[in-house]
Amino acid sequence: MKTLRKVPGYFVSPLHCRGFTLVEMMVALIIMAVVSVLAWRAFDGVLLMEARSKNDFLAQNRLHLAATTLINDLVHLRPRPVRDQLGGQKGAYLAPAGDLAFEFTRGGLPDFDTMRGGIQRVGYGVEDGALIRRIWAVADLGPDTEIVDQVLVQGVDAIEVEQLDGNGDFMLDWPPLNQRVTLDTLPLAVRVTLVLEGGERWPILMPGLDSIGRGVGAASGGSND
């Protein structure tokens, strides 16, 4: 006959007083370890996805800002030649231009002492995987003219520039080869393509100033605005 151990308020059988066995404890610990590992992997995956999404967003945002800056410069393209460091003249628009893909005169800026008429010289190129915007302190260059290179965005392999001439053809060089143009002659349109790391291409097409009579084949009359 089994005896019952009296506990205040109720009776407890001795068979019900035993604890967990070592095997049961080991199984419980293994299950907890597996669940913990799975939970950590899921949490770590969420963190990595969030970081990747954030980095992709920031990269795309920087690329959009760089493209906006480029478009804003081309919108203010002006048919105004400039003087180089030796006193000679440079065309209002040149492509390529030394180590730059292209450079040109832009307006639309405040009329400061260093930028009479709001005129500035701007150029674009790629250096060490970065899109560079080069600006000169004054449009007409001197031997000590300050030059500033701005890094707009990283991850750019190349920049391709094409210019639409008066014959309706896109040319790689400006002024066009074997065509008689003046120093203030501008392309009818400019097509810029940013080649990103991985081969992705960002095309940008900007119309020229022909709509107001200052494109290919139309003289500017020396306007500085």
C-alpha positions as CSV (number, residue, x, y, z in Angstrom):
1,M,0.0,0.0,0.0
2,K,1.4,3.4,-1.0
3,T,1.7,6.0,1.6
4,L,0.9,9.7,1.0
5,R,3.0,12.4,2.4
6,K,0.9,15.0,4.1
7,V,1.5,18.6,2.9
8,P,-0.6,21.3,4.5
9,G,-3.6,21.7,2.3
10,Y,-3.2,18.6,0.2
11,F,-1.5,15.2,-0.1
12,V,1.5,14.6,-2.5
13,S,2.5,11.2,-3.7
14,P,6.3,10.5,-3.5
15,L,6.2,9.6,-7.2
16,H,5.3,13.2,-8.0
17,C,8.3,14.6,-6.1
18,R,11.0,13.6,-8.5
19,G,12.9,16.2,-10.6
20,F,14.1,16.2,-14.3
21,T,16.5,13.6,-15.4
22,L,19.9,14.5,-16.9
23,V,18.7,13.3,-20.4
24,E,15.6,15.6,-20.2
25,M,17.8,18.6,-19.2
26,M,20.2,17.9,-22.1
27,V,17.4,17.7,-24.6
28,A,15.9,20.9,-23.3
29,L,19.3,22.7,-23.5
30,I,19.8,21.5,-27.1
31,I,16.4,22.7,-28.1
32,M,17.0,26.1,-26.6
33,A,20.4,26.3,-28.3
34,V,18.9,25.5,-31.7
35,V,16.1,28.0,-31.3
36,S,18.6,30.7,-30.1
37,V,20.9,30.1,-33.2
38,L,17.9,30.2,-35.6
39,A,16.6,33.4,-33.9
40,W,20.1,35.1,-34.1
41,R,20.5,34.2,-37.7
42,A,17.1,35.7,-38.5
43,F,17.9,38.8,-36.6
44,D,21.3,39.1,-38.1
45,G,19.8,38.7,-41.6
46,V,17.3,41.5,-40.9
47,L,20.2,43.8,-39.8
48,L,22.2,43.0,-42.9
49,M,19.3,43.6,-45.1
50,E,18.6,46.9,-43.4
51,A,22.2,48.0,-43.7
52,R,22.3,46.9,-47.4
53,S,19.1,48.8,-48.1
54,K,20.4,51.9,-46.4
55,N,23.7,51.8,-48.3
56,D,21.9,51.3,-51.6
57,F,19.6,54.2,-50.8
58,L,22.5,56.5,-49.9
59,A,24.4,55.5,-53.1
60,Q,21.4,56.1,-55.3
61,N,20.8,59.4,-53.6
62,R,24.4,60.6,-54.1
63,L,24.1,59.5,-57.8
64,H,20.9,61.5,-58.2
65,L,22.5,64.6,-56.6
66,A,25.5,64.3,-59.0
67,A,23.2,64.0,-62.0
68,T,21.2,67.0,-60.8
69,T,24.4,69.1,-60.5
70,L,25.5,68.1,-64.0
71,I,22.1,68.9,-65.5
72,N,22.0,72.2,-63.7
73,D,25.4,73.2,-65.1
74,L,24.3,72.2,-68.6
75,V,21.1,74.1,-68.4
76,H,23.1,77.2,-67.9
77,L,25.5,76.6,-70.8
78,R,26.7,79.8,-72.3
79,P,28.3,80.6,-75.7
80,R,31.1,82.6,-74.2
81,P,34.8,81.7,-75.0
82,V,37.4,82.2,-72.3
83,R,41.1,83.0,-72.2
84,D,43.6,80.3,-71.1
85,Q,46.7,80.8,-69.0
86,L,48.8,81.9,-71.9
87,G,46.3,84.6,-73.1
88,G,44.9,82.5,-76.0
89,Q,41.2,81.7,-76.4
90,K,39.4,78.5,-75.6
91,G,36.0,77.6,-77.0
92,A,32.8,78.0,-75.0
93,Y,32.4,74.2,-75.1
94,L,35.3,71.7,-75.4
95,A,35.2,67.9,-75.5
96,P,37.4,66.3,-74.5
97,A,39.4,68.9,-72.6
98,G,42.7,67.6,-71.3
99,D,42.1,65.1,-68.5
100,L,38.4,66.1,-68.5
101,A,35.6,64.5,-70.5
102,F,34.4,68.0,-71.3
103,E,34.4,71.6,-70.1
104,F,32.3,74.6,-70.8
105,T,31.2,78.1,-69.7
106,R,28.1,78.3,-67.6
107,G,26.1,81.3,-66.4
108,G,23.2,81.9,-64.1
109,L,25.4,82.7,-61.1
110,P,25.5,85.8,-58.9
111,D,27.5,88.7,-60.3
112,F,30.6,88.7,-58.0
113,D,33.9,90.4,-58.6
114,T,35.5,87.0,-59.3
115,M,32.6,86.0,-61.7
116,R,31.6,89.1,-63.7
117,G,28.3,88.6,-65.3
118,G,27.8,85.4,-63.3
119,I,30.1,83.4,-65.7
120,Q,32.1,80.4,-64.5
121,R,34.1,77.7,-66.2
122,V,33.1,74.1,-65.3
123,G,34.4,70.7,-66.3
124,Y,33.6,67.0,-65.6
125,G,35.8,63.9,-65.6
126,V,36.4,60.6,-63.8
127,E,39.4,60.0,-61.5
128,D,40.0,56.9,-59.4
129,G,36.4,55.7,-59.7
130,A,34.9,59.1,-58.7
131,L,33.0,61.6,-60.8
132,I,34.9,64.9,-60.6
133,R,33.4,68.4,-61.1
134,R,36.1,70.9,-61.7
135,I,35.5,74.6,-61.3
136,W,37.8,77.6,-61.9
137,A,37.7,80.7,-59.7
138,V,37.3,82.9,-62.7
139,A,36.2,82.2,-66.3
140,D,39.2,83.9,-67.9
141,L,42.2,81.9,-66.6
142,G,45.4,83.4,-65.4
143,P,48.7,81.7,-64.3
144,D,47.6,81.5,-60.7
145,T,43.9,80.9,-61.1
146,E,42.5,78.7,-58.3
147,I,41.1,75.3,-59.4
148,V,38.9,73.2,-57.2
149,D,38.0,69.5,-57.9
150,Q,34.7,68.4,-56.2
151,V,34.0,64.7,-55.8
152,L,30.3,64.3,-56.6
153,V,29.9,60.5,-56.3
154,Q,32.1,57.4,-56.1
155,G,31.6,54.2,-58.0
156,V,31.8,55.7,-61.5
157,D,34.0,53.8,-64.0
158,A,33.7,56.3,-66.9
159,I,31.9,59.3,-68.3
160,E,30.9,59.3,-72.0
161,V,30.0,62.5,-73.7
162,E,28.5,63.0,-77.2
163,Q,27.6,66.3,-78.9
164,L,24.9,66.8,-81.5
165,D,26.2,68.8,-84.5
166,G,24.4,70.8,-87.1
167,N,24.1,67.8,-89.4
168,G,22.1,65.9,-86.8
169,D,25.0,63.5,-85.8
170,F,26.3,62.9,-82.4
171,M,30.1,63.5,-82.3
172,L,32.7,62.5,-79.7
173,D,34.7,65.6,-80.2
174,W,33.9,69.3,-79.9
175,P,34.5,71.4,-81.9
176,P,33.5,68.8,-84.6
177,L,36.3,67.6,-86.8
178,N,36.3,68.8,-90.4
179,Q,33.6,71.4,-89.6
180,R,34.1,75.1,-89.5
181,V,32.6,76.5,-86.3
182,T,33.4,79.6,-84.2
183,L,34.7,79.6,-80.6
184,D,31.2,80.4,-79.3
185,T,29.5,77.6,-81.2
186,L,27.6,75.2,-78.9
187,P,26.2,71.7,-79.6
188,L,22.5,71.3,-80.4
189,A,22.3,68.8,-77.6
190,V,24.7,67.0,-75.2
191,R,24.3,63.4,-74.3
192,V,26.2,62.3,-71.1
193,T,26.4,58.7,-70.0
194,L,27.7,57.7,-66.6
195,V,29.1,54.2,-66.6
196,L,28.9,52.8,-63.1
197,E,30.8,50.0,-61.4
198,G,29.2,46.8,-62.6
199,G,28.3,48.1,-66.0
200,E,25.1,50.0,-65.2
201,R,24.7,53.0,-67.5
202,W,23.0,56.3,-66.6
203,P,22.2,58.4,-69.7
204,I,21.5,62.1,-69.5
205,L,20.3,64.0,-72.6
206,M,20.3,67.8,-72.5
207,P,19.1,70.1,-75.3
208,G,21.4,72.9,-76.4
209,L,20.6,76.6,-76.9
210,D,19.5,76.4,-80.5
211,S,15.9,77.1,-79.4
212,I,16.9,80.6,-78.6
213,G,19.2,81.0,-81.7
214,R,22.5,80.3,-80.0
215,G,23.3,76.7,-81.1
216,V,25.4,75.4,-83.9
217,G,25.7,77.8,-86.8
218,A,24.4,80.8,-84.8
219,A,26.8,83.4,-83.5
220,S,26.3,84.7,-80.0
221,G,27.5,88.2,-80.6
222,G,29.8,88.1,-77.6
223,S,27.1,87.9,-75.0
224,N,28.3,87.3,-71.5
225,D,25.0,86.6,-69.8
